[in-house]
Amino acid sequence: MVIGAGGQIGRPAVEALARDGWEVTAASRGGTRDESWPGEVRTRRLDREDDAALGELIGDGCDLVVDIVAYGAGHARQLTELAGRVGSAVVVSTVSVYGDGTGRGFDTMSEPGGFPQYPVPVREDQPTVPPGDASYSTGKAALERELIAAGDRLPTTLLRAGAIHGPHSPLPRELYFVKRNLDGRRRRVLAHRGESLFHTSAARNIAELIRLAAARPGSRVLNACDPQPPTVAEIGAAVDAVMGVETQTVLVDGAAPSPSVGSSPWSVELPVVFDMSAAERELGYRPVVSYPESLPETVDWLTRRLSGQDWTDAFPTLARIYPDLFDYAAEDAWFGA
């Protein structure tokens, strides 16, 4: 059973599991069927908040539950209450659960002096933020704590993903470059000299980790990121290469001049990079795609999604988190000054 099968990670996860010989039920709010799935994949509609509906879908039991969309202690308890009917679980979490042990983490990054002092690369034994419901990070930490505590009843692999990329994303960071190119903006600004490193995670690489963990049930926490994460300047150059355009990048020392100028969805003042040796050691993980290799299908999908509609309508989640992403008037005023 794959919960959240219609999303960015769920689609390649279902494909990878079915290819590996699993009999897959793909559950999502819309009952989506992806064209890449083999015909024997079963699709079902599911409201993630409906305990009874989830229990009914599990029925007498299943060998594996993959939960892409679990969040908070409530969803964790929903899963652990099914422990007698589920062999093992793989649950997608996030690297934003990591704190630096001094109260700083992803939630404080934008505050003065709030950037976490992570050891790079960050390993899975790094402290996490306190669990709770105050933010996305604390909610995921609460999810993890409940599932780790129930590991003897429901063996669960928790996968901590980074900056996820690939088609079907509600938060497509690559839009920062793709839309500028489509709009004919041939000059852009990047803070921190374009050297920001925010570890990327290809949806297909996460799906590969799900496939490997499914075949090796256990209670573990693993980072789920790409090899050799690109800097934000390298991401921009890779997008340009896919789209066949030439641009000029103006590099700014230090922080962005303003929220509307030079601040990208990857902008961090210090590297945020995660150690992947545990996944390699425990699961034999080898990434199936690099960032440049994954980019053409992402750019194609973004270009088609933008056709005929405003970006805020196409990607409302991105627009809510980054409302100033395309303030071209502010950029032009800064260049003019």
C-alpha positions in Angstrom: 0.0 0.0 0.0 1.5 3.4 -1.1 -0.3 6.3 0.6 0.2 9.5 -1.3 0.8 7.7 -4.6 -0.4 10.5 -6.8 2.3 12.9 -5.8 5.9 13.8 -6.7 7.5 10.9 -4.8 4.5 8.5 -4.9 4.5 8.1 -8.7 8.1 6.9 -9.1 7.8 4.9 -5.8 4.8 2.9 -7.1 6.7 2.3 -10.4 9.8 1.1 -8.6 8.0 -1.2 -6.3 5.9 -2.7 -9.1 9.0 -3.2 -11.2 10.5 -5.1 -8.2 7.6 -7.5 -8.1 5.4 -6.1 -5.4 1.6 -6.2 -5.8 0.9 -2.5 -5.3 -2.2 -0.6 -4.2 -1.7 3.1 -5.0 -3.8 5.2 -2.7 -4.3 8.9 -3.1 -7.0 11.5 -2.7 -7.9 11.5 -6.4 -7.2 7.8 -7.1 -4.7 8.9 -9.6 -3.1 6.5 -12.1 0.2 7.4 -13.6 1.0 6.4 -17.2 4.3 4.9 -16.1 2.6 2.3 -13.8 2.0 -1.3 -15.1 -1.6 -2.3 -15.5 -1.7 -4.6 -12.5 -1.2 -1.6 -10.1 -4.5 -1.1 -8.2 -5.6 2.5 -7.6 -7.9 3.6 -4.7 -9.2 6.9 -3.4 -8.2 7.7 0.2 -8.6 10.6 2.5 -5.4 10.5 4.7 -7.3 11.8 7.7 -10.0 9.1 7.6 -8.8 6.3 10.0 -11.7 4.0 9.1 -11.0 4.3 5.4 -7.3 3.5 5.8 -8.1 0.5 8.0 -10.6 -0.7 5.4 -8.0 -0.4 2.6 -5.4 -2.4 4.7 -8.1 -5.0 5.2 -6.8 -8.3 6.6 -3.2 -7.0 6.2 -0.4 -6.2 3.9 3.3 -6.8 3.9 4.3 -3.1 3.5 2.9 0.4 3.9 4.8 3.2 2.2 3.5 6.6 3.6 4.6 9.6 1.5 2.4 12.1 3.2 2.5 11.2 6.9 2.8 14.2 9.2 2.6 14.7 13.0 2.0 12.4 15.9 -1.6 11.6 14.9 -0.6 10.1 11.6 2.1 8.1 13.4 -0.4 6.6 15.8 -2.7 5.9 12.9 0.0 3.7 11.4 1.1 2.0 14.7 -2.5 1.1 15.5 -2.4 -1.0 12.3 0.9 -2.8 13.4 -0.8 -6.2 13.8 -1.9 -6.1 10.2 1.2 -4.5 8.6 4.5 -6.2 8.1 6.7 -3.1 7.9 6.6 0.5 6.8 8.6 3.1 4.9 7.8 6.7 5.8 9.1 9.8 4.2 10.3 12.5 6.6 12.5 15.6 6.0 16.0 16.9 6.8 14.4 19.9 8.3 14.0 17.9 11.6 17.7 18.4 12.3 18.7 21.0 14.9 22.2 22.1 15.9 21.7 21.4 19.6 21.4 25.1 20.5 17.8 25.7 19.5 18.6 26.6 15.9 17.3 24.7 12.9 15.5 25.2 9.6 12.8 27.2 11.4 15.3 29.8 12.5 17.4 30.1 9.4 16.0 33.4 8.3 16.4 35.1 11.7 19.5 37.2 12.5 22.0 34.8 14.1 19.6 32.0 13.7 21.4 29.9 11.1 22.1 26.5 12.5 25.8 25.5 12.9 25.6 22.0 11.4 28.6 19.7 11.1 28.9 19.0 7.4 27.9 16.6 6.2 25.1 16.0 8.7 24.7 12.4 9.9 21.5 10.8 11.1 22.7 10.9 14.8 22.6 14.8 14.7 20.0 16.1 17.3 16.5 17.0 16.0 14.2 19.8 16.9 11.7 19.2 19.7 8.5 17.4 18.5 5.3 19.4 18.4 2.8 21.1 16.2 4.4 24.6 15.9 5.9 24.1 12.5 6.4 21.6 9.6 9.8 20.6 11.1 8.5 20.0 14.7 5.5 18.1 13.2 7.8 15.8 11.3 9.9 15.4 14.4 6.8 14.3 16.3 6.0 11.8 13.6 9.5 10.3 13.8 9.5 10.1 17.6 6.2 8.1 17.7 7.3 5.7 14.9 10.8 5.1 16.4 9.2 4.3 19.8 6.9 1.7 18.1 9.8 0.1 16.2 9.4 -3.2 18.0 5.7 -3.5 16.8 6.0 -1.9 13.4 9.5 -1.9 11.8 9.8 1.4 10.1 12.4 3.0 7.8 12.3 6.8 8.1 13.7 8.6 5.0 14.8 12.2 5.6 14.6 14.0 2.2 16.3 17.2 1.2 15.2 19.8 -1.4 13.0 17.4 -3.4 13.0 17.9 -7.2 11.2 16.3 -10.1 7.8 16.6 -11.9 4.5 16.9 -10.0 6.0 19.0 -7.2 3.8 21.5 -5.3 7.1 23.3 -4.4 9.2 23.3 -7.6 12.2 25.4 -6.7 13.5 25.1 -10.3 10.7 27.5 -11.3 13.0 30.3 -10.1 15.1 29.9 -13.2 12.6 28.3 -15.6 10.1 31.1 -15.4 12.8 33.8 -15.7 14.0 32.2 -18.9 10.5 31.8 -20.3 9.8 35.5 -19.5 13.0 36.6 -21.4 14.9 37.7 -18.2 18.5 37.2 -19.2 20.0 38.8 -16.1 19.5 37.6 -12.6 21.0 38.1 -9.1 22.2 35.4 -6.7 23.1 36.0 -3.0 26.1 34.4 -1.3 27.9 34.5 -4.6 25.7 31.7 -5.9 27.6 29.2 -3.8 24.6 28.2 -1.5 24.4 24.4 -1.1 21.1 23.1 0.0 21.2 19.3 -0.6 18.9 18.2 -3.3 16.8 14.9 -3.4 15.5 13.6 -6.7 12.1 12.0 -6.4 13.4 9.0 -8.3 16.3 8.6 -5.9 13.9 8.6 -3.0 11.8 6.0 -4.8 15.0 3.9 -5.1 15.5 4.1 -1.4 11.9 3.1 -0.8 12.4 0.1 -3.0 15.5 -1.0 -1.2 14.1 -0.4 2.3 11.0 -2.4 1.3 13.1 -5.4 0.6 15.0 -5.0 3.9 12.5 -4.3 6.6 13.9 -2.7 9.8 13.8 0.2 12.2 16.1 2.8 11.0 16.5 6.5 10.1 18.3 7.4 6.9 19.1 10.5 4.9 17.6 10.5 1.4 19.5 12.9 -0.8 21.3 13.1 -4.1 25.0 12.6 -4.8 27.2 15.7 -5.2 24.6 18.4 -4.6 24.9 21.4 -7.0 25.3 25.0 -5.9 22.5 27.4 -6.7 24.6 28.9 -9.5 25.2 25.4 -10.9 21.5 24.7 -10.8 20.9 27.9 -12.8 23.5 27.0 -15.4 22.0 23.5 -15.7 18.5 24.9 -16.3 19.9 27.3 -18.9 21.6 24.4 -20.7 18.4 22.4 -20.8 16.4 25.4 -22.1 19.1 26.4 -24.6 19.5 30.0 -23.3 22.4 32.2 -22.3 22.1 34.4 -19.2 24.2 36.7 -17.1 24.3 36.0 -13.4 25.2 38.8 -11.0 26.8 37.4 -7.8 26.3 39.3 -4.6 28.6 38.8 -1.5 26.6 37.9 1.5 22.8 38.0 2.0 20.3 39.0 -0.6 19.9 42.8 -1.0 16.2 42.4 -0.4 13.7 39.5 -0.2 12.8 40.3 -3.8 16.3 40.5 -5.2 18.8 37.7 -5.2 17.0 35.3 -2.8 16.3 31.9 -4.3 14.6 28.9 -2.8 18.1 27.4 -2.2 19.7 30.5 -0.6 21.5 29.5 2.6 24.5 31.3 4.1 26.3 28.1 5.0 26.3 24.6 3.3 23.4 22.3 4.3 24.7 18.9 3.2 23.8 15.5 4.4 25.8 12.3 4.8 24.5 9.4 2.7 27.0 6.7 3.9 24.4 5.0 6.2 22.0 4.4 3.3 24.9 3.0 1.2 26.0 0.8 4.0 22.6 -0.5 5.2 20.7 -0.7 2.0 23.3 -0.8 -0.7 21.9 2.5 -2.0 23.3 3.9 -5.3 21.5 6.9 -6.8 19.7 6.1 -10.0 19.8 9.7 -11.3 22.0 12.8 -10.9 20.7 16.3 -10.7 21.6 17.3 -14.3 20.1 14.0 -15.6 16.8 14.5 -13.8 16.4 18.1 -15.0 15.0 17.8 -18.5 11.8 16.1 -17.4 11.3 18.7 -14.6 11.8 21.6 -17.0 9.4 20.1 -19.5 6.8 19.6 -16.9 7.1 23.1 -15.5 6.9 24.6 -18.9 3.7 22.8 -19.7 2.2 23.6 -16.3 2.8 27.3 -16.8 1.2 27.4 -20.3 -1.8 29.6 -20.2 -1.9 30.3 -16.4 -0.3 32.5 -13.8 2.4 30.9 -11.8 0.6 31.6 -8.5 -2.4 29.6 -9.8 -0.2 26.8 -11.0 1.8 26.5 -7.8 -0.1 28.1 -4.9 2.1 26.4 -2.3 5.2 27.9 -3.8 3.6 31.3 -4.1 2.6 31.3 -0.4 6.1 30.4 0.8 7.9 32.6 -1.7 5.6 35.5 -2.6 8.4 37.7 -3.8 10.0 35.1 -6.1 9.4 37.1 -9.4 9.3 40.7 -8.4 10.9 41.9 -11.6 10.2 45.6 -10.8 12.3 45.3 -7.7 15.1 43.6 -9.6 15.1 46.3 -12.3 15.2 49.1 -9.7 18.2 47.4 -8.0 20.0 47.1 -11.3 19.2 50.7 -12.1 20.6 51.9 -8.8 
